[in-house]
Amino acid sequence: MATYPKSTSEERARQMREVWAGLKGGAGSVFVYLYGFFTAYPPLAQGAYYVLSGLWPLISVSTYQEATGHQGDQWYAEEISALLLAVGATLCLASYRRQGTPEVLFLSLASAFGMVAVDIHMLYRGFSLFYLLDALLELGLVSFWIHGWKTFRVEPAPVAQVAPPPGAAAPPA
């Protein structure tokens, strides 16, 4: 599955002109631009979100625990942060290298649905509504993948017909 369009330089230039024209409309068009950008590059959107989510407990565990209501062991938050940083950096690297391989897709969807399951479990246990917000954001990241996949699906190139060598018999019809 290819996530990225194989476009020509004229097509990319036209897309950039459309994006810049849309930015003249104020804050609403900024959200349209971001949605369009992250739909075209879903691993970057998810990777950036995971890197930021992973850095937060490492930088300030007290604000993280205050926002989430989770006053558990600090090592648990640090372990989850390390995993989020690893997955997020991998997705950012895949976006940079323009790789939309099945492995990248599986990593992103499995981690997103896994995080949604954990968020719903934490919400069910009575923790902060922050987990509901995180679950909704994770589902939004999945929607970037789905919409980007539908929008930028690249059709396979037609197979070229090879002419028989001179003097060879034509293939039967």
Helices and strands as residue ranges (DSSP letters): H 9-22, G 23-25, H 27-40, H 42-59, H 61-68, H 74-96, H 102-124, H 130-151
